[in-house]
């Protein structure tokens, strides 16, 4: 099983390259966001805003809720 630490995931998310992420929502559902880029990061709140390139939607999530990045498991 391939995995990366959250610090490595942060470096990848800070790049302008599109990524695929899987995350838990506040209701406990699992969502998959494909081809998204991080457009804003609030270090103190731990919240990232993403733009989904296919639909131009803007969504946000807590960084700790991301459990997969480009098919790699993210661990804390």
MOPAC internal coordinates of N, CA, C and O (Angstrom, degrees):
PM7 1SCF
backbone

  N    0.0000 0     0.00 0     0.00 0    0    0    0
  C    1.4590 1     0.00 0     0.00 0    1    0    0
  C    1.5284 1   108.54 1     0.00 0    2    1    0
  O    1.2310 1   120.47 1   -53.19 1    3    2    1
  N    1.3036 1   116.70 1   126.81 1    3    2    1
  C    1.4593 1   121.32 1   179.12 1    5    3    2
  C    1.5149 1   109.32 1   -89.94 1    6    5    3
  O    1.2310 1   121.09 1   -45.66 1    7    6    5
  N    1.3260 1   115.52 1   134.34 1    7    6    5
  C    1.4580 1   119.99 1  -179.72 1    9    7    6
  C    1.5187 1   109.47 1  -145.18 1   10    9    7
  O    1.2310 1   121.44 1   -21.04 1   11   10    9
  N    1.3337 1   114.84 1   158.96 1   11   10    9
  C    1.4599 1   121.86 1   177.38 1   13   11   10
  C    1.5133 1   108.87 1  -134.88 1   14   13   11
  O    1.2310 1   121.00 1   -26.18 1   15   14   13
  N    1.3201 1   115.69 1   153.82 1   15   14   13
  C    1.4553 1   121.76 1   177.51 1   17   15   14
  C    1.5265 1   109.28 1   -77.91 1   18   17   15
  O    1.2310 1   120.34 1   -22.98 1   19   18   17
  N    1.3189 1   116.95 1   157.02 1   19   18   17
  C    1.4634 1   121.74 1  -178.73 1   21   19   18
  C    1.5330 1   111.38 1   -60.87 1   22   21   19
  O    1.2310 1   119.85 1   149.07 1   23   22   21
  N    1.3301 1   117.88 1   -30.93 1   23   22   21
  C    1.4661 1   120.01 1   178.92 1   25   23   22
  C    1.5298 1   110.99 1   -66.68 1   26   25   23
  O    1.2310 1   120.23 1   142.56 1   27   26   25
  N    1.3311 1   117.16 1   -37.44 1   27   26   25
  C    1.4616 1   120.66 1   175.72 1   29   27   26
  C    1.5245 1   110.21 1   -69.81 1   30   29   27
  O    1.2310 1   120.44 1   141.78 1   31   30   29
  N    1.3201 1   116.76 1   -38.22 1   31   30   29
  C    1.4707 1   120.76 1   177.52 1   33   31   30
  C    1.5258 1   110.50 1   -62.42 1   34   33   31
  O    1.2310 1   119.97 1   142.14 1   35   34   33
  N    1.3150 1   117.67 1   -37.86 1   35   34   33
  C    1.4704 1   121.03 1   177.95 1   37   35   34
  C    1.5219 1   111.02 1   -61.34 1   38   37   35
  O    1.2310 1   120.65 1   138.02 1   39   38   37
  N    1.3273 1   116.36 1   -41.98 1   39   38   37
  C    1.4625 1   120.07 1   178.78 1   41   39   38
  C    1.5238 1   111.02 1   -62.47 1   42   41   39
  O    1.2310 1   120.52 1   139.34 1   43   42   41
  N    1.3308 1   116.62 1   -40.66 1   43   42   41
  C    1.4679 1   120.63 1   178.98 1   45   43   42
  C    1.5223 1   110.52 1   -67.29 1   46   45   43
  O    1.2310 1   120.20 1   138.38 1   47   46   45
  N    1.3361 1   117.23 1   -41.62 1   47   46   45
  C    1.4678 1   121.10 1  -178.41 1   49   47   46
  C    1.5247 1   112.07 1   -68.73 1   50   49   47
  O    1.2310 1   119.77 1   154.30 1   51   50   49
  N    1.3131 1   118.05 1   -25.70 1   51   50   49
  C    1.4578 1   121.07 1  -179.85 1   53   51   50
  C    1.5243 1   112.78 1   -77.17 1   54   53   51
  O    1.2310 1   120.14 1   166.50 1   55   54   53
  N    1.3184 1   117.34 1   -13.50 1   55   54   53
  C    1.4638 1   121.19 1   177.35 1   57   55   54
  C    1.5259 1   109.85 1   -76.34 1   58   57   55
  O    1.2310 1   120.38 1   -22.07 1   59   58   57
  N    1.3283 1   116.89 1   157.93 1   59   58   57
  C    1.4778 1   119.48 1   179.08 1   61   59   58
  C    1.5239 1   113.90 1   -82.19 1   62   61   59
  O    1.2310 1   119.75 1  -173.79 1   63   62   61
  N    1.3319 1   118.09 1     6.21 1   63   62   61
  C    1.4662 1   121.54 1  -178.24 1   65   63   62
  C    1.5306 1   110.68 1   -80.08 1   66   65   63
  O    1.2310 1   119.82 1   -38.39 1   67   66   65
  N    1.3352 1   117.96 1   141.61 1   67   66   65
  C    1.4701 1   120.79 1   176.44 1   69   67   66
  C    1.5288 1   111.42 1   -65.76 1   70   69   67
  O    1.2310 1   120.96 1   -36.16 1   71   70   69
  N    1.3248 1   115.76 1   143.84 1   71   70   69
  C    1.4648 1   122.08 1  -179.93 1   73   71   70
  C    1.5287 1   109.17 1  -132.24 1   74   73   71
  O    1.2310 1   121.33 1   -17.17 1   75   74   73
  N    1.3262 1   115.07 1   162.83 1   75   74   73
  C    1.4583 1   122.40 1   171.99 1   77   75   74
  C    1.5210 1   107.31 1  -111.14 1   78   77   75
  O    1.2310 1   120.23 1   -51.91 1   79   78   77
  N    1.3305 1   117.16 1   128.09 1   79   78   77
  C    1.4628 1   120.31 1  -179.75 1   81   79   78
  C    1.5182 1   110.06 1  -128.16 1   82   81   79
  O    1.2310 1   121.02 1   -28.08 1   83   82   81
  N    1.3197 1   115.66 1   151.92 1   83   82   81
  C    1.4620 1   123.62 1   170.47 1   85   83   82
  C    1.5156 1   106.29 1  -120.02 1   86   85   83
  O    1.2310 1   120.65 1   -40.20 1   87   86   85
  N    1.3359 1   116.37 1   139.80 1   87   86   85
  C    1.4569 1   120.27 1  -174.62 1   89   87   86
  C    1.5071 1   111.21 1  -150.44 1   90   89   87
  O    1.2310 1   121.70 1   -18.09 1   91   90   89
  N    1.3221 1   114.36 1   161.91 1   91   90   89
  C    1.4632 1   121.51 1   172.91 1   93   91   90
  C    1.5226 1   108.34 1   -94.38 1   94   93   91
  O    1.2310 1   120.36 1   -40.51 1   95   94   93
  N    1.3388 1   116.91 1   139.49 1   95   94   93
  C    1.4590 1   121.00 1   174.70 1   97   95   94
  C    1.5263 1   108.91 1   -89.54 1   98   97   95
  O    1.2310 1   120.81 1    -4.49 1   99   98   97
  N    1.3133 1   116.06 1   175.51 1   99   98   97
  C    1.4708 1   120.47 1   178.89 1  101   99   98
  C    1.5230 1   111.63 1   -66.47 1  102  101   99
  O    1.2310 1   120.13 1   159.23 1  103  102  101
  N    1.3419 1   117.35 1   -20.77 1  103  102  101
  C    1.4681 1   121.22 1   178.13 1  105  103  102
  C    1.5228 1   112.18 1   -91.06 1  106  105  103
  O    1.2310 1   120.38 1  -179.34 1  107  106  105
  N    1.3348 1   116.88 1     0.66 1  107  106  105
  C    1.4533 1   120.90 1   178.32 1  109  107  106
  C    1.5213 1   114.42 1    89.28 1  110  109  107
  O    1.2310 1   120.27 1  -174.84 1  111  110  109
  N    1.3152 1   117.08 1     5.16 1  111  110  109
  C    1.4572 1   120.78 1   177.90 1  113  111  110
  C    1.5246 1   109.88 1   -79.72 1  114  113  111
  O    1.2310 1   120.75 1   -22.71 1  115  114  113
  N    1.3124 1   116.17 1   157.29 1  115  114  113
  C    1.4587 1   121.12 1   175.89 1  117  115  114
  C    1.5201 1   108.32 1  -103.98 1  118  117  115
  O    1.2310 1   120.77 1   -51.71 1  119  118  117
  N    1.3247 1   116.14 1   128.29 1  119  118  117
  C    1.4598 1   121.34 1   177.63 1  121  119  118
  C    1.5182 1   108.89 1  -120.81 1  122  121  119
  O    1.2310 1   121.13 1   -27.64 1  123  122  121
  N    1.3142 1   115.44 1   152.36 1  123  122  121
  C    1.4566 1   121.75 1   175.91 1  125  123  122
  C    1.5208 1   107.89 1  -122.72 1  126  125  123
  O    1.2310 1   120.49 1   -58.33 1  127  126  125
  N    1.3082 1   116.67 1   121.67 1  127  126  125
  C    1.4594 1   122.62 1   178.40 1  129  127  126
  C    1.5168 1   107.38 1  -108.60 1  130  129  127
  O    1.2310 1   120.39 1   -61.32 1  131  130  129
  N    1.3160 1   116.86 1   118.68 1  131  130  129
  C    1.4631 1   121.89 1  -179.35 1  133  131  130
  C    1.5239 1   110.07 1  -102.67 1  134  133  131
  O    1.2310 1   121.36 1   -33.38 1  135  134  133
  N    1.3204 1   115.00 1   146.62 1  135  134  133
  C    1.4632 1   122.59 1   177.76 1  137  135  134
  C    1.5235 1   111.70 1    49.06 1  138  137  135
  O    1.2310 1   120.46 1  -117.40 1  139  138  137
  N    1.3157 1   116.72 1    62.60 1  139  138  137
  C    1.4532 1   120.72 1   177.64 1  141  139  138
  C    1.5301 1   109.41 1  -120.99 1  142  141  139
  O    1.2310 1   121.43 1   -24.85 1  143  142  141
  N    1.3240 1   114.87 1   155.15 1  143  142  141
  C    1.4593 1   120.80 1   176.81 1  145  143  142
  C    1.5284 1   108.22 1  -126.61 1  146  145  143
  O    1.2310 1   120.99 1   -34.93 1  147  146  145
  N    1.3060 1   115.70 1   145.07 1  147  146  145
  C    1.4557 1   120.68 1   177.93 1  149  147  146
  C    1.5243 1   108.29 1   -80.22 1  150  149  147
  O    1.2310 1   120.48 1   -54.79 1  151  150  149
  N    1.3327 1   116.68 1   125.21 1  151  150  149
  C    1.4642 1   119.84 1  -178.85 1  153  151  150
  C    1.5242 1   112.67 1  -108.61 1  154  153  151
  O    1.2310 1   120.16 1   164.62 1  155  154  153
  N    1.3394 1   117.31 1   -15.38 1  155  154  153
  C    1.4600 1   119.63 1   179.10 1  157  155  154
  C    1.5174 1   109.01 1  -157.31 1  158  157  155
  O    1.2310 1   120.82 1   -36.31 1  159  158  157
  N    1.3206 1   116.03 1   143.69 1  159  158  157
  C    1.4564 1   121.38 1   179.07 1  161  159  158
  C    1.5170 1   108.73 1  -137.05 1  162  161  159
  O    1.2310 1   120.30 1   -55.08 1  163  162  161
  N    1.3307 1   117.03 1   124.92 1  163  162  161
  C    1.4584 1   123.00 1   175.57 1  165  163  162
  C    1.5306 1   107.56 1  -104.27 1  166  165  163
  O    1.2310 1   120.83 1   -76.21 1  167  166  165
  N    1.3166 1   116.02 1   103.79 1  167  166  165
  C    1.4654 1   121.69 1  -175.63 1  169  167  166
  C    1.5287 1   111.80 1   -62.13 1  170  169  167
  O    1.2310 1   120.12 1   140.79 1  171  170  169
  N    1.3183 1   117.38 1   -39.21 1  171  170  169
  C    1.4634 1   120.57 1  -175.29 1  173  171  170
  C    1.5258 1   112.73 1   -72.09 1  174  173  171
  O    1.2310 1   120.23 1   144.29 1  175  174  173
  N    1.3097 1   117.17 1   -35.71 1  175  174  173
  C    1.4646 1   120.99 1   178.35 1  177  175  174
  C    1.5216 1   112.26 1   -91.21 1  178  177  175
  O    1.2310 1   119.94 1   162.33 1  179  178  177
  N    1.3362 1   117.73 1   -17.67 1  179  178  177
  C    1.4634 1   121.22 1  -178.72 1  181  179  178
  C    1.5141 1   112.74 1    72.72 1  182  181  179
  O    1.2310 1   120.59 1  -150.86 1  183  182  181
  N    1.3253 1   116.48 1    29.14 1  183  182  181
  C    1.4654 1   121.40 1  -176.82 1  185  183  182
  C    1.5247 1   109.80 1  -111.73 1  186  185  183
  O    1.2310 1   121.54 1   -43.89 1  187  186  185
  N    1.3327 1   114.66 1   136.11 1  187  186  185
  C    1.4602 1   121.10 1   176.34 1  189  187  186
  C    1.5283 1   109.30 1  -117.94 1  190  189  187
  O    1.2310 1   120.97 1   -39.78 1  191  190  189
  N    1.3337 1   115.74 1   140.22 1  191  190  189
  C    1.4645 1   121.63 1   173.54 1  193  191  190
  C    1.5136 1   107.56 1  -105.01 1  194  193  191
  O    1.2310 1   121.36 1   -45.32 1  195  194  193
  N    1.3266 1   115.00 1   134.68 1  195  194  193
  C    1.4565 1   121.73 1  -178.80 1  197  195  194
  C    1.5141 1   109.97 1  -120.93 1  198  197  195
  O    1.2310 1   121.21 1   -31.11 1  199  198  197
  N    1.3178 1   115.28 1   148.89 1  199  198  197
  C    1.4646 1   121.77 1   170.28 1  201  199  198
  C    1.5195 1   106.96 1  -109.58 1  202  201  199
  O    1.2310 1   120.49 1   -57.67 1  203  202  201
  N    1.3248 1   116.68 1   122.33 1  203  202  201
  C    1.4583 1   122.01 1   176.01 1  205  203  202
  C    1.5214 1   107.44 1   -84.33 1  206  205  203
  O    1.2310 1   120.59 1   -65.77 1  207  206  205
  N    1.3192 1   116.47 1   114.23 1  207  206  205
  C    1.4592 1   120.96 1  -170.16 1  209  207  206
  C    1.5226 1   113.43 1   -67.02 1  210  209  207
  O    1.2310 1   119.27 1   148.24 1  211  210  209
  N    1.3230 1   119.00 1   -31.76 1  211  210  209
  C    1.4642 1   120.66 1  -178.03 1  213  211  210
  C    1.5224 1   112.48 1   -71.29 1  214  213  211
  O    1.2310 1   120.07 1   145.43 1  215  214  213
  N    1.3293 1   117.48 1   -34.57 1  215  214  213
  C    1.4653 1   120.56 1  -176.46 1  217  215  214
  C    1.5299 1   113.34 1  -113.31 1  218  217  215
  O    1.2310 1   119.80 1   173.78 1  219  218  217
  N    1.3267 1   117.99 1    -6.22 1  219  218  217
  C    1.4710 1   123.84 1  -176.83 1  221  219  218
  C    1.5294 1   113.02 1    61.74 1  222  221  219
  O    1.2310 1   119.97 1  -159.31 1  223  222  221
  N    1.3369 1   117.66 1    20.69 1  223  222  221
  C    1.4626 1   121.20 1   176.37 1  225  223  222
  C    1.5251 1   109.50 1   -77.98 1  226  225  223
  O    1.2310 1   121.38 1   -31.13 1  227  226  225
  N    1.3286 1   114.96 1   148.87 1  227  226  225
  C    1.4585 1   121.48 1   173.46 1  229  227  226
  C    1.5185 1   106.74 1  -108.63 1  230  229  227
  O    1.2310 1   120.40 1   -54.96 1  231  230  229
  N    1.3312 1   116.84 1   125.04 1  231  230  229
  C    1.4661 1   121.71 1   179.16 1  233  231  230
  C    1.5135 1   109.13 1  -132.93 1  234  233  231
  O    1.2310 1   121.05 1   -23.08 1  235  234  233
  N    1.3193 1   115.59 1   156.92 1  235  234  233
  C    1.4590 1   119.18 1   178.06 1  237  235  234
  C    1.5163 1   110.63 1  -132.61 1  238  237  235
  O    1.2310 1   121.61 1   -25.91 1  239  238  237
  N    1.3314 1   114.52 1   154.09 1  239  238  237
  C    1.4535 1   120.89 1   179.25 1  241  239  238
  C    1.5190 1   108.77 1  -153.15 1  242  241  239
  O    1.2310 1   121.42 1   -21.34 1  243  242  241
  N    1.3225 1   114.90 1   158.66 1  243  242  241
  C    1.4557 1   119.39 1   172.32 1  245  243  242
  C    1.5209 1   107.88 1   -74.87 1  246  245  243
  O    1.2310 1   121.38 1   -39.72 1  247  246  245
  N    1.3139 1   114.96 1   140.28 1  247  246  245
  C    1.4531 1   120.46 1  -177.68 1  249  247  246
  C    1.5323 1   112.18 1   -60.54 1  250  249  247
  O    1.2310 1   120.30 1   145.31 1  251  250  249
  N    1.3251 1   117.03 1   -34.69 1  251  250  249
  C    1.4656 1   120.67 1  -177.99 1  253  251  250
  C    1.5234 1   112.35 1   -71.49 1  254  253  251
  O    1.2310 1   119.39 1   168.41 1  255  254  253
  N    1.3358 1   118.78 1   -11.59 1  255  254  253
  C    1.4613 1   121.63 1   179.02 1  257  255  254
  C    1.5196 1   112.93 1   -87.06 1  258  257  255
  O    1.2310 1   120.03 1   172.41 1  259  258  257
  N    1.3282 1   117.54 1    -7.59 1  259  258  257
  C    1.4621 1   121.18 1   178.02 1  261  259  258
  C    1.5208 1   108.05 1   -81.65 1  262  261  259
  O    1.2310 1   120.53 1   -59.23 1  263  262  261
  N    1.3374 1   116.60 1   120.77 1  263  262  261
  C    1.4633 1   119.00 1  -178.70 1  265  263  262
  C    1.5224 1   113.03 1  -116.13 1  266  265  263
  O    1.2310 1   119.83 1   175.27 1  267  266  265
  N    1.3322 1   117.93 1    -4.73 1  267  266  265
  C    1.4564 1   120.51 1   177.60 1  269  267  266
  C    1.5184 1   109.03 1  -147.82 1  270  269  267
  O    1.2310 1   120.93 1   -44.69 1  271  270  269
  N    1.3339 1   115.82 1   135.31 1  271  270  269
  C    1.4576 1   122.02 1  -179.55 1  273  271  270
  C    1.5227 1   108.04 1  -134.72 1  274  273  271
  O    1.2310 1   120.74 1   -64.41 1  275  274  273
  N    1.3293 1   116.19 1   115.59 1  275  274  273
  C    1.4718 1   122.28 1  -177.87 1  277  275  274
  C    1.5262 1   111.84 1    51.84 1  278  277  275
  O    1.2310 1   120.46 1  -139.63 1  279  278  277
  N    1.3231 1   116.73 1    40.37 1  279  278  277
  C    1.4472 1   121.89 1   177.56 1  281  279  278
  C    1.5213 1   115.19 1    82.09 1  282  281  279
  O    1.2310 1   119.94 1  -179.59 1  283  282  281
  N    1.3268 1   117.72 1     0.41 1  283  282  281
  C    1.4671 1   122.05 1   178.55 1  285  283  282
  C    1.5216 1   109.40 1  -102.46 1  286  285  283
  O    1.2310 1   120.56 1   -43.12 1  287  286  285
  N    1.3207 1   116.54 1   136.88 1  287  286  285
  C    1.4542 1   121.17 1   177.79 1  289  287  286
  C    1.5272 1   109.69 1   -73.10 1  290  289  287
  O    1.2310 1   120.70 1   -47.20 1  291  290  289
  N    1.3261 1   116.27 1   132.80 1  291  290  289
  C    1.4643 1   121.57 1   179.78 1  293  291  290
  C    1.5271 1   107.91 1  -100.88 1  294  293  291
  O    1.2310 1   120.50 1   -52.39 1  295  294  293
  N    1.3409 1   116.64 1   127.61 1  295  294  293
  C    1.4428 1   120.40 1   177.30 1  297  295  294
  C    1.5169 1   110.52 1  -120.24 1  298  297  295
  O    1.2310 1   120.82 1   -25.22 1  299  298  297
  N    1.3416 1   116.04 1   154.78 1  299  298  297
  C    1.4671 1   121.56 1  -178.59 1  301  299  298
  C    1.5031 1   111.49 1   -88.87 1  302  301  299
  O    1.2310 1   120.10 1   180.00 1  303  302  301

